[in-house]
Amino acid sequence: DMLGFDCDLELAAAVRVYIGDVFHAKLVNAHLDDAQIARAQGLASRVAAMLTTCDAELPAVLRTDGVLTGAARGEVYLHAVLSVVGASAVMLAWLACVLHMDTVAGVDTSADSRAQVFTCKPEHVALELLRLWPPASAHGRRVLKDHQVGPVKALRDDDLVIPVFVLHRHRDAWPDARAFAPQRWQEDPRPAAFMPFSAGAGACIGSQFEIRWLAAVVRHATALGSLQLVQVGRSPC
């Protein structure tokens, strides 16, 4: 494990806290409150101290003699963890829901639509999962210079937010937008209204890997069997 999970149980526990608390809060609320930010920063500092136990296994930038120090080192490490497991875990959960639940979050996942998981191309199923349940519900960018974005005048230093979740379900961009319909992707190229991994220079460098990985999981979906979804507190598990 290049991130050193297997050499420090305390580090692995801290990572689980980060995914279960901080990452989950971001998924649900998009923005953290002051208390959540303080907890995340404290966790990053503790993780930075733990990394000394697995220094040799880490990528060069995260090692003790790298360019990062203190809480910044811990924060980058935790972001690296999410790059590896965060989006993938979210998409695997939604695939399980589509396969084994009659209705999911107001989306048409009837028996006929679930059957499309097995009859459509796996890549198309992967793209439809990413459309309906994008790992990031919104993307933010800081405006570098004044310019026009459609009818909106964006001024330098403004924060521009793209509501991906809404964009992916907008009826003007997607026929039958709330339906789970993998067959819609037979008409590639992908529309501009599809950006689960953002776009441009700041886009996720793992986007193509994520699509191929998810498609590979779909191919083996029949081997998943019947999954029982249980609940821990207020969060599905």
C-alpha positions as CSV (number, residue, x, y, z in Angstrom):
1,D,0.0,0.0,0.0
2,M,1.7,3.2,-1.2
3,L,-0.2,5.2,1.4
4,G,1.0,3.2,4.3
5,F,-2.3,2.0,5.7
6,D,-0.9,-1.4,6.5
7,C,2.0,-0.2,8.7
8,D,0.1,1.8,11.3
9,L,-3.3,0.9,12.7
10,E,-3.6,4.4,14.3
11,L,-3.1,6.0,10.9
12,A,-5.7,3.7,9.3
13,A,-8.2,4.6,12.1
14,A,-7.6,8.3,11.5
15,V,-8.2,7.9,7.8
16,R,-11.5,6.1,8.5
17,V,-12.5,9.0,10.8
18,Y,-11.7,11.5,8.0
19,I,-13.7,9.6,5.4
20,G,-16.7,8.9,7.7
21,D,-16.8,12.5,9.2
22,V,-15.2,15.1,7.1
23,F,-15.7,13.6,3.6
24,H,-19.2,12.6,4.4
25,A,-20.0,16.1,5.6
26,K,-18.7,17.5,2.4
27,L,-20.9,15.2,0.3
28,V,-24.0,16.1,2.3
29,N,-23.5,19.8,2.9
30,A,-20.9,20.9,0.3
31,H,-19.4,23.4,2.8
32,L,-18.1,22.6,6.3
33,D,-19.0,24.8,9.3
34,D,-16.3,26.4,11.5
35,A,-16.3,23.5,14.0
36,Q,-16.0,20.9,11.2
37,I,-13.1,22.8,9.7
38,A,-11.3,23.0,13.0
39,R,-11.8,19.2,13.5
40,A,-10.5,18.6,10.0
41,Q,-7.4,20.7,10.6
42,G,-6.7,19.0,13.9
43,L,-7.0,15.6,12.3
44,A,-4.6,16.7,9.5
45,S,-2.0,17.7,12.1
46,R,-2.3,14.4,13.9
47,V,-2.0,12.5,10.7
48,A,1.1,14.4,9.7
49,A,2.8,13.2,12.9
50,M,1.7,9.6,12.2
51,L,3.3,9.6,8.8
52,T,6.8,9.4,10.2
53,T,6.1,5.7,11.0
54,C,5.6,4.8,7.3
55,D,7.9,7.4,5.7
56,A,9.7,4.9,3.4
57,E,6.4,3.7,1.8
58,L,5.1,7.2,1.0
59,P,5.4,9.1,-2.3
60,A,8.4,11.5,-2.3
61,V,6.3,14.6,-1.9
62,L,4.8,13.3,1.4
63,R,8.0,12.1,3.0
64,T,9.6,13.8,6.0
65,D,12.3,15.4,3.7
66,G,9.7,16.5,1.1
67,V,8.4,19.9,0.4
68,L,5.4,19.7,2.8
69,T,5.5,20.1,6.5
70,G,3.1,20.2,9.5
71,A,-0.7,20.1,8.9
72,A,-0.3,20.8,5.2
73,R,1.5,17.4,4.9
74,G,-1.4,15.7,6.7
75,E,-4.0,17.5,4.6
76,V,-2.4,16.5,1.3
77,Y,-2.1,12.9,2.5
78,L,-5.8,12.8,3.4
79,H,-6.7,14.3,0.0
80,A,-4.6,11.6,-1.6
81,V,-6.6,9.0,0.2
82,L,-9.8,10.4,-1.1
83,S,-8.4,10.4,-4.6
84,V,-7.8,6.7,-4.3
85,V,-10.9,5.5,-2.4
86,G,-13.4,8.4,-2.0
87,A,-15.2,8.7,-5.3
88,S,-14.8,4.9,-6.0
89,A,-16.5,4.0,-2.7
90,V,-19.4,6.5,-3.4
91,M,-20.0,5.1,-6.9
92,L,-19.9,1.5,-5.7
93,A,-22.5,2.3,-3.1
94,W,-24.8,3.8,-5.7
95,L,-24.4,0.9,-8.0
96,A,-25.4,-1.4,-5.1
97,C,-28.5,0.8,-4.6
98,V,-29.5,0.7,-8.2
99,L,-29.2,-3.1,-8.3
100,H,-31.0,-3.8,-5.1
101,M,-33.5,-1.0,-4.3
102,D,-36.9,-0.3,-5.9
103,T,-36.5,3.5,-5.6
104,V,-33.4,5.6,-4.9
105,A,-33.6,9.3,-4.1
106,G,-36.6,10.0,-6.4
107,V,-34.9,8.4,-9.4
108,D,-36.6,5.8,-11.6
109,T,-34.9,2.5,-10.7
110,S,-37.7,0.1,-11.5
111,A,-37.1,-3.5,-12.3
112,D,-36.9,-2.7,-16.0
113,S,-34.4,0.1,-15.5
114,R,-32.3,-2.1,-13.2
115,A,-32.2,-4.7,-15.9
116,Q,-30.4,-2.3,-18.1
117,V,-27.3,-2.7,-15.8
118,F,-27.0,-6.2,-17.3
119,T,-28.1,-5.4,-20.9
120,C,-26.3,-2.0,-21.7
121,K,-22.6,-1.6,-22.2
122,P,-20.8,-1.4,-18.8
123,E,-19.2,2.0,-19.8
124,H,-22.7,3.4,-20.4
125,V,-23.9,2.2,-17.0
126,A,-20.8,3.8,-15.4
127,L,-21.5,7.1,-17.1
128,E,-25.2,7.1,-16.1
129,L,-24.2,6.4,-12.5
130,L,-21.8,9.4,-12.6
131,R,-24.5,11.6,-14.1
132,L,-27.2,10.9,-11.5
133,W,-24.9,10.7,-8.5
134,P,-21.7,12.6,-9.2
135,P,-19.1,12.1,-6.5
136,A,-18.8,15.9,-6.1
137,S,-22.1,17.7,-6.0
138,A,-20.6,21.1,-7.0
139,H,-17.3,22.5,-8.3
140,G,-15.9,25.8,-7.2
141,R,-13.4,28.2,-9.0
142,R,-11.9,31.6,-8.1
143,V,-12.4,34.1,-11.0
144,L,-9.0,35.4,-12.2
145,K,-10.2,38.2,-14.4
146,D,-13.5,39.9,-15.2
147,H,-15.5,38.2,-18.0
148,Q,-18.9,37.1,-19.0
149,V,-20.3,33.6,-18.3
150,G,-23.6,33.5,-20.3
151,P,-25.8,36.1,-18.7
152,V,-23.6,36.4,-15.6
153,K,-20.8,38.9,-15.2
154,A,-18.1,37.2,-13.3
155,L,-15.7,39.7,-11.5
156,R,-12.1,39.0,-10.5
157,D,-11.9,37.2,-7.1
158,D,-15.5,36.1,-7.2
159,D,-16.2,32.5,-6.3
160,L,-17.9,30.7,-9.1
161,V,-19.8,27.5,-8.2
162,I,-21.0,25.0,-10.7
163,P,-23.9,23.0,-9.3
164,V,-23.1,19.7,-10.9
165,F,-25.9,17.7,-9.3
166,V,-28.5,20.1,-10.7
167,L,-26.8,20.4,-14.0
168,H,-26.8,16.6,-14.5
169,R,-30.5,16.5,-13.9
170,H,-31.6,19.6,-15.8
171,R,-34.4,18.8,-18.2
172,D,-33.0,21.2,-20.9
173,A,-29.8,19.1,-21.1
174,W,-31.1,15.6,-20.5
175,P,-34.3,14.0,-21.9
176,D,-36.2,12.2,-19.1
177,A,-33.5,13.6,-16.8
178,R,-34.5,11.8,-13.6
179,A,-34.6,8.3,-15.1
180,F,-31.8,5.9,-14.8
181,A,-31.2,5.3,-18.5
182,P,-27.8,4.0,-19.5
183,Q,-28.9,3.6,-23.1
184,R,-28.8,7.4,-23.5
185,W,-25.0,7.1,-23.7
186,Q,-25.1,5.3,-27.0
187,E,-25.1,8.7,-28.6
188,D,-21.6,9.8,-27.5
189,P,-19.8,12.3,-27.6
190,R,-20.6,13.3,-24.0
191,P,-22.6,16.5,-23.7
192,A,-21.1,19.7,-22.2
193,A,-23.6,19.4,-19.3
194,F,-21.7,16.3,-18.0
195,M,-18.8,17.2,-15.6
196,P,-18.6,14.8,-12.7
197,F,-14.8,15.4,-12.6
198,S,-14.9,19.1,-13.3
199,A,-13.4,20.4,-16.6
200,G,-10.4,22.2,-18.0
201,A,-7.0,22.5,-16.4
202,G,-8.4,21.8,-12.9
203,A,-10.2,18.5,-13.9
204,C,-9.5,15.3,-12.0
205,I,-6.6,13.5,-13.5
206,G,-8.1,10.1,-12.5
207,S,-11.4,10.6,-14.5
208,Q,-10.7,8.0,-17.2
209,F,-9.5,5.5,-14.6
210,E,-12.7,6.0,-12.5
211,I,-14.9,5.4,-15.5
212,R,-12.9,2.2,-16.5
213,W,-12.9,1.0,-12.9
214,L,-16.6,1.5,-12.5
215,A,-17.3,-0.2,-15.8
216,A,-15.3,-3.2,-14.7
217,V,-17.3,-3.4,-11.5
218,V,-20.5,-3.3,-13.5
219,R,-19.3,-6.2,-15.6
220,H,-19.1,-8.3,-12.5
221,A,-22.3,-7.0,-10.9
222,T,-24.1,-10.3,-11.3
223,A,-21.6,-11.8,-8.9
224,L,-22.5,-9.3,-6.1
225,G,-25.6,-11.3,-5.1
226,S,-28.2,-9.9,-2.9
227,L,-26.8,-7.0,-0.7
228,Q,-28.5,-6.2,2.6
229,L,-28.3,-2.4,3.3
230,V,-28.2,-1.6,7.0
231,Q,-28.1,1.7,8.8
232,V,-25.6,3.0,11.3
233,G,-27.0,6.1,13.1
234,R,-28.5,8.4,10.4
235,S,-26.1,7.3,7.6
236,P,-26.7,4.3,5.3
237,C,-23.9,1.7,5.4
